Amino acid sequence: MKYQIQLKNVGKSYGNTNAIHNINLTIKPATIHALLGENGAGKTTLLKIIYGLVAKDTGEIFWQGKKTEIQSPNDARNLGIGMVFQQFTLFDGLTVLENLALALNFKKNLKQLKSDILKICHQFRINSSFHTLIADLSAGEKQKLEIVRCLLQSPKLLILDEPTSVLTQDEIKELFSTLFELQKQGCAILFVTHKLNEAKILCKNATIIRQGKLITHCDLTATSAKAIANIMVGQTINKYSPKKTKINQQLVLETIIKTKNPKSDKLSSYKLQLKTNTITGIAGIAGNGQDQLMSLLAGVTSEKNSLVYYRGKEISHWSVQQRNQAGIMFVPTERLGRSLVGHLPLWQNSLLGMSQYSRFVTKYLINKNNAIKFTRDIIKKFNITATDSHALASSLSGGNIQKFVVGRAILQNPQILLISNPTWGVDFNSSIYIRNELLKLRNSGMTILVCSEDLE
């Protein structure tokens, strides 16, 4: 049997850094293959090579037994390769229909195009109007549209990079059903995830890479999730949770929202109180007001009939900057674009959303050395894979971007931390570290509000 795709000794370097080295990977038609590894292991680089976004330095690629060169995403799509990225690639200023249309073969007639769109949207229970702007959708809804847009291309090889990070359990089940159906139809699927239980449900075989090198190919049906995690990080992973301390809790943040139109997609009626030394969780299906609530508390948006109080003082009129300076820090779900600027180096990105600029400004000028030191602290404490503090934010993998943004917020020691999907796209070891850091901050007196669609 010919492999759908085969990689032989593929390598890629950036300067003196080997992103990946001598990677071998084979995927058969009608199979779902897992690609596993820590953040920064080289998974994203490998995917970009397959999809034509990055040129390999060494090695060979074979498509259906024939040697080929994939020099661009257009080359990949012409072969039948589709990819769903971890970071959203939708255009916020365009509508749902316009974004989906970008993926379609316009040789089809209008009736067939509409039929294809409606069929897949129905399958994924996408209820948003075709005329809704992408900017108005939740993270979960955007993720589903990314997947739908890729499926409209009828790929022979479907690459999925952390596709379930912001999906609910019901949405994940729907996605898995679709993937099993695609498998029956002969589609090969390369599935990248840090959720090892999901990998074991979907895949029989996996390739594990660490620090850019191939570690092993393994049979997931015969290997436990714990054993896989240990292979990924190269050591035994032990969970640790700080003990909760008993400290008096004080009310610090309160919001009261009342909207006149109960049929609106905005919050209709809600009262939330946040106290010191607590972590409050908001869970639910995407698109039910979580994003609006977090944006309201952070000052990104406002509601006509809403009130926000901080330590008894009404702050509904405060800007994001004013709230930051008061110690209210917000980490949104979408990191690139809202938390980081891709074409800026990490040390400059470390200054964005800063609550206190005094340590980084001297006589109205940025103290570059202090900013670089702070950036290095983030990189070291949160185990971020980056060349140095001057690396561009866009050069980081999705998981490392996540760790950088969360680390930047945590190391500022805010009074109140509003954080959406804190472990989105990070590996098992890093998710434990982030959760333990949040617990430590809670025990130190901080108030934390976590919004997550991952209930595990």
N, C-alpha and C positions, 0 to 999 in steps of 0.2 A: 504494500500500500504506500502510495506517495504521501509525504507529509504536506499539510497545507502550507506550512512555513517551517523553515529550518535555518537556524543561525549557527555558524561555525566560527569559533575563536574570535568573536566580535569584541572590539575594544574601542575605547574613546578616552582621550586625555584632554585636560585643560591645563596648559602649562606643564608643571611638574606633577600635577595631581591626576592619578588614574581614576576616572569616574567609574569605568568598568574595564575589566581585563579578561580576555579569553573566555567570554561567555558562550556556552553552547546551550541551545534551546530547540526542541522539536515539538510541534503541535500537529496532531492528526485531525483530519476533517471529522466533524460531528463529535468533538470532545470539548470539555470545559477544563482548562488547565490553569492552575493557580501559580502566580508569581509572588513569592513571599520574601520579606526582608524588612529590616529596621528602616526608619527614616534615614535617608542619605546613603542607603546601601547601593544605590545605582539603578533602582527600578525605573524611575522616571526617565533617566537617560536612555535606558534600553528601549522603553516604549517609544520615545521620541525618534530613535533610530528606525524602528520598525515603521513608524508612521511618516518618516521622511522629514521630520522637523530638525533633526540633527544628523550630520554626516558622520559615519563611522570612520575611524582611523585605520582599523585593521579588521580582518575577517571577511566572511562571505555570507550572503543571504540567498536562500533558495526558496522560490515560490512554486509550489506544486511540482517540485523536482527540478526546476529550471533556475539556473543562476540569474539573479536580477539585481539591479541597482535602484534603490528607492531614494530619489533625490529631492522629493518634495511631497507634501500631503496630496497634491493632485495625482502624482504617480501612485501613491498608496491607494487612493480612492478608485483609480482606474483599474487596479488589480482586484479590488474588492475588499479593501481594508477600511474599517470604520473604527473611530476612537471616541470614547467619552472621557473627557479630561476631569481631573479632580477639581481644578479651578474652573468656574463657569466661563464659557466662551460665548454666551448669548449677548445680544446687543440690547442694552437697557432701554434705548430710545426707540426701539422698534416693537411692534406688537407680537403676540404669540404667533399669529398666522404668518407674519413677515419673516420671523426667525425660522419657522418650520419650512417655509418656501425656499429658503436659502440652501436647504439640503436636498431639494427635489430635482428629479430629472425633468426638465421642461420640454422634453420631447413627447411626454405624455399629454393627453388632452386634459382640459380643465376638469371634466367630470371625473376622470380617473385620479387626478391629483387630489381632488376633494375627498374622494372615496378612501384613498390611502390614508389621508390625514385623520379622517373621522374614525376609521377602523382602529388605528393604533391609539388614538386619544381615548376612545371608549374602553379599550383594553386596559389602559392605565388610569382610568377614572379621572381624566383631566377635565374638570368642570369649568375652568376659566374660559371666559369669552375669547374668541379668536382676536378680538380687537383690544384686549387688555395689554397694557404696556408691560414689558418684562420687569421694569423697575418696581412695579406694584405687586409682584409675586413674592411669595415666601421662598426661602432657600430650598425646601422640599419640593415645591412646585417647579422651581427652576431646574432642579436635578432631574425630575421626571421628563421635562421638556428636552433636556440634553440627550437623554436616552432615546426618546421618541424620535428626535431629529436624526440621530444616527441610524436607527432601525429603518427609517424611511428610505435609506440608501441600499437596503437589502444586502448587507455585507456578507462576504464569505468568511472573513475573520473579523470578529468583533473584540476590540480591546476596551476593557472597563477598568478605569483607575479609581478605586474607592467609591463605587457607585452607590453604596448604601449608607454613606456617612450621615446624611441628613434625612433619610427616609424612615417612616414609621414601620412597625413590625408588619402591619397589613400591606403596606406598599412594598416591603421587601419580599413578602410572599408572592405578590403579583409579579414582581420583577423576576423572581426565581422561576415561576411558572412559564413566563415568556422565554427565559433563557433555555429551559428544558425543551420547549417547543422548537426554538431555533436549532437546538442540538439535533433534534429528530429530523429536522429539515436539511441537515448536513453542514450547518454553520459551525466553524471552529471558534472558540471563545477563550480569550486570555483574560483571566480574572485576577485583579490586584486588590488585596484587602489586608487589613490588620485584624479583622474579626475572624479568628481562626475557626470558630465553630461554623461560620458561614462557608468558609473554604471547604470544610469537611462535608458539609451538606451538598455542595455543588460539584466538587471536583474529586476525581479519583487520584490524579497525579499532581505533583507540585514541584516547582523549581525554587530552591532557596539560595539567595545571594546575600553576602555580607561584605561590607567595605569594598564593593565593586568586584568581588570575586565569586565564582560559582562554588557553593559549598556542597550541595547535594541535590539529587533528584529523589523524591521519596513518594511512597504510596500512602496517601492520606488515610485510607481506610484501615491501615495497619499501624498508624502512628497517632498517639494522643496529642491533644492540643497543647498540653504542657510541654511535651517533648519537642514539638515543633517550635514553640516559643523559645525554648532553651537553645535549640540549634540556630535560630535566627539571631540571637544576641551573643551566642558563644559562651554562655554561662548560665547557671541556675538562677531563675527569677524567684525572688521571695517577696510576697506582699507584706507591706508594713503600713499600719494606720496609726497616726498619733492618737493618744487618748484624749477624750473630750474632758475639758475642765469645767468646773461649775463656777460661773461668773454671772453677776447680775446683768440682765439684759435690759437695754434701754431702747425705746422707740427712736429711730433716727430718720426714717424716710417713710412717707405715706403718700399715696395717690388715690384720688377719688375721681372716677370718670363717669360721666353721664352723657349719653348722646340721645338726641331726640328721635332718631330714626332707628328702631330696633331691627330693621331689615338691612341696615347698612353692613358692609363687610368690615367696618371698623368696630372697635369695642363698644358695646351697647351699655353695659353697666358693670362696674368693677371697683372694688376697694381693696387695696393691698397695703399692708404694714410690714416694714422691715425693721428688725431689731439687731442690736450689736451681738456679737458672738454667735451668729446664726448663719447657716446656709439654707436659703429658701429655694426650692426647685419649682420650675414651671414646666409641665409636660403636656403633650397633646399633639394631635395631628397638625401638620403644617397648614398654615393659612387660616388659623382660628384666632388671630389677634396677638400672638406672642411677639412678633416682630414690632407691631405697632406699640405695644406696651413698653418694650425695652427702649425703643426710640423716643417715646414720650418721657420716660424717666431720665434719659440721657440728655434731653433737650434737642435732639435731632429734629423732631417734629413736635407739633403742638395740636391739641384738641380744644375746640372752642369752649366746651363745657367741662373741661377737666381741670383739676387742681393738684399740684404737687407740693408737699411740705418737706422741708429738711430741718430737722431739729426744731420743729414747731414753727418755722418761718416759711411763708408761702414763696416758692421759687419758680412758679410756672413760667414766668417771663424771663428767667435766666437763660443765657446762651450756653452752648456746649462748653465753651472756654471757661465761663464763670463757674459752671458745675465742676469742671476739671480742677480748677484752682481751689475749690472748696473740698476736694478730695473724692469726688464722684467720678469713677473711671468706667468707661464703656468699651467692651470688646465685642464688635458685631460678628456675625457668622462669616460674612464675605471679607476675607483678609486683604487680598489684592484689590486696590481701588478704593477701599474704605478704611483700611488700616495701614497699608503699605503702598509705596509708589514703586512700581517694578523697575523703573530705569534709574532709581537713586540707590547709592550704596547703603549698606546696613547702618553705618554710623549716623547717616543723615536721617534714615527712617526711625532710628531710636529716639529722635527728638519729637516725632509727630505725636500729638495728643498728650504732651507732657503736662503734668499737673503743676510742677514747680520748675521754672526755668532758671532760677537763680544759680544753681550749681553748674549750669551749662552756658551761662552768659556772663561775660566780663566787659564792662563799659560798653554795653550794647552790641558787643561782638560775640559770636559763638565761640566757646572754648572747645576747640576741636579735640584736644587731648582728653578732656573729661568725657566728651561724647563717645570717643573711641574706647575709653576705659569701661564706660557703662555698657557699650555694645559687647565688648569682650566678656564682661560678667554674664550677660544674657546667654551668649554662645556657650560659655563654660558650664554654667549652672544647669542649663536646660539641654545640654548635650546636642547642640545644633551642628550639623555638618555643613560647614562653609569654609572657603579658603581663608578668609580673614574678615575683619570689620569693614573692609572696602569692597567686598563682594556685592554685586548688584542683587537686590531683593528678588528679581526675576530669575536669578540663577539657582535659587533654592528649590528643593522639592516641596510639594504641597504640605507634607508633614512638618518639615523644618520651618516653613513659613508660619504654620500654626504655632509651633513651639516658640518662635521668636516673638510673635504678637502677644501671646499669653504671658511669656516671660517678661516682656517689656512692661506689661501692666502690673504683674505681681511684684516685681522688684521696685516699683514706685511706692509700695505700701499705701494704697489709697484707703480712705475711710470706708468707702462703699465701692464694691466691685460688681458691675453688671456685666455678665459674660454669657454669650450665646455659644452653645456647642463647643465647650472648651477642649474636648478630646477628638474633635473632628479630624480624621485622617492621620492621627498619630499612632505609632506602634504601641504594643502592649506595655513595654517597659516605660515608655514616656507617658502613657496615660496614667499609670500608677503614680509616677512622679508628680504629674500635674495635680491629680486628685489629692495626694498627700500634702502638697504645697497649699492647696485651698483649705484643707483641714487645719494646717498650722496657722494660716492667716485667721481663720475663724476663732481658733483658740487664743489668738493674740488680741482679739477684740474687734476684728473687722466684721463688717456686714457684707454678705455675698448673696447675690441673686443669680441663679444659674437657670438658663433656659436651654432645654435639650430635648431632642426628639429621639435620643438613644436612652432607653430605660434600663439598659444593662448596668 
